[in-house]
C-alpha cells in the first residue's frame, strides 16, 4: 500500500473525463424529491435499531468575501448579524433531528464546514457547541474526531484557543496558493504569515491533526510557483494535505465567471504540476491516500488504510464507517439508515420549513440491495485499491463473477493499460492506476449508463 503511483501523462490524458468523486454511492445526482421527511423518520428508526455512534455535520454558509474558484453553497456578506437568524433556525433543526435518535448514541465525529465557520463570533460558536451538547451525546474525553474548516483570514491564536476549549481537535486550513499573483486573480488575499500563525497556534493548543487544502490549475500557476507554495506547506508539517484539481465550470458556478479562462494553466502544465506535487509530497514522507489526499504515515487516515478500515463519505476519506451521518444546515447531506438526504439550499425555504417544525429535506433516496453491494465494491477500491470479490460475494450472498461478469469484462482495457490486475475475482489497482481510481470505480456504477447527462468534475 505504500508504493508511490507511477505518473503516466499519456494514460492520464486518455482517462481524463467527467466522473463522480464517490463520496456516496449512489451519487447525489440520483437523489430525488420523492424522498421526504416521512421517509427520513423511518430511516432514523432503522438507524436506532442498528445503534452505534453518530457523526454530526453543521453547514455554516457565510463568507466575508467570495473566492472566485469556489463551488460551495455559500452566502457572501459583510453583515455579521445575518448569522443570528440562521443560528436560530439551525437550533430548531437540531432539536427536530435530535428527537429522532436514541439518547446516548455518542458522537464520534463532528464537523463544521462552510462557507466559513469562523464567520461566527466566539460567543456564537460557544452557544452552537453548547446547544449541540444539550441535544446529542458529545464526547468530553477528547477521543472523538471533532474538526472545523478554517479560513486563516478569519481566525487568530485567540480563536484557535476557544475552538480547542470547545472540544475541536482537528482543523482544515484553506490555503490554495501563497503566490500573490494567483491570490489576486482568485480574490483570496491571504499571507503566508496569517496561515502559519494559525497552524502554529493549533499545534500549541494541542490539536491532534491539521490539514491544509491546496488547489492546482488556478490562474497564473506554474510548476515552479506551485512548488514554492507546496515547499512552504511541507516545511510547516501538516498531518494531511488535499491537493485539489480546479474545475472551471463558470456556467454552473457564477463566481468562476470572474476568472479569465485564458489565464488558466494549459492542460500540460496542470499535469506537470500534479506530477511534481506527487513527487515532492511522497519524497517528504507523505502517503497518497487516494486521488488528491495525502497524509503522514502515522495519521489516522493512513493507519486506517493499512488496516483496511478506511471509509469515504461526504467529507471525503474518513475513519468511522460505523457512524450514521446527521447533517444540519442549508444544503447539508445526511446518511442515515439506508438513506441519503439533502436539505434545501436557500435560506428562505430553510427558514420557512423550520418555522412549520418540518425537517428541511429537499431530496434523497433509499438505497436498494444492489446499491449496497456496489457501494461496498466502490468503497473497497477507492479506499484500499484492492478488492476480494469472493469475500464480497459471501458477504452479500452472490456469486461475484456471475453478478459482475459484464463489469469484469469492461475492466479489460484497464488491465491492458497496466492500471489493474484481475486474478479470478480478485482485483488489485496497480500503482499507475491509483490516479485513475475514479475511472476504475465507474465501471461498477450502474447509473452512469442510464441517467443521462452528468455534471461531474473531471477525474484528473
C-alpha positions, 0 to 999 in steps of 0.5 A: 500500500505504500508504493508511490503511483507511477505518473503516466501523462499519456494514460492520464490524458486518455482517462481524463473525463467527467466522473463522480468523486464517490463520496456516496454511492449512489451519487447525489445526482440520483437523489430525488424529491420523492424522498421526504421527511416521512421517509427520513423518520423511518430511516432514523428508526432503522438507524436506532435499531442498528445503534452505534455512534453518530457523526454530526455535520453543521453547514455554516454558509457565510463568507466575508468575501467570495473566492472566485474558484469556489463551488460551495453553497455559500452566502457572501456578506459583510453583515455579521448579524445575518448569522443570528437568524440562521443560528436560530433556525439551525437550533430548531433543526437540531432539536427536530433531528435530535428527537429522532435518535436514541439518547446516548448514541455518542458522537464520534465525529463532528464537523463544521464546514462552510462557507466559513465557520469562523464567520461566527463570533466566539460567543456564537460558536460557544452557544452552537457547541453548547446547544449541540451538547444539550441535544446529542451525546458529545464526547468530553474525553477528547477521543472523538474526531471533532474538526472545523474548516478554517479560513486563516483570514478569519481566525487568530491564536485567540480563536484557535484557543476557544475552538480547542476549549470547545472540544475541536481537535482537528482543523482544515486550513484553506490555503490554495496558493501563497503566490500573490499573483494567483491570490489576486486573480482568485480574490483570496488575499491571504499571507503566508504569515496569517496561515502559519500563525494559525497552524502554529497556534493549533499545534500549541493548543494541542490539536491532534491533526491539521490539514491544509487544502491546496488547489492546482490549475488556478490562474497564473500557476506554474510548476515552479510557483506551485512548488514554492507554495507546496515547499512552504506547506511541507516545511510547516508539517501538516498531518494531511494535505488535499491537493485539489484539481480546479474545475472551471465550470463558470456556467454552473458556478457564477463566481468562476465567471470572474476568472479569465479562462485564458489565464488558466494553466494549459492542460500540460502544465496542470499535469506537470504540476500534479506530477511534481506535487506527487513527487515532492509530497511522497519524497517528504514522507507523505502517503497518497491516500487516494486521488488528491489526499495525502497524509503522514504515515502515522495519521489516522487516515493512513493507519486506517488504510493499512488496516483496511478500515478506511471509509469515504463519505461526504467529507471525503476519506474518513475513519468511522464507517460505523457512524450514521451521518446527521447533517444540519444546515442549508444544503447539508447531506445526511446518511442515515439508515439506508438513506441519503438526504439533502436539505434545501439550499436557500435560506428562505425555504430553510427558514420557512420549513423550520418555522412549520417544525418540518425537517428541511429535506429537499431530496434523497433516496433509499438505497436498494440491495444492489446499491449496497453491494456496489457501494461496498465494491466502490468503497473497497477500491477507492479506499484500499485499491484492492478488492476480494470479490469472493469475500464480497460475494459471501458477504452479500450472498452472490456469486461475484463473477456471475453478478459482475461478469459484464463489469469484469469484462469492461475492466479489460482495457484497464488491465491492458493499460497496466492500471489493474490486475484481475486474478479470478475475482480478485482485483488489485489497482496497480500503482499507475492506476491509483490516479485513475481510481475514479475511472476504475470505480465507474465501471461498477456504477450502474447509473452512469449508463442510464441517467443521462447527462452528468455534471461531474468534475473531471477525474484528473 
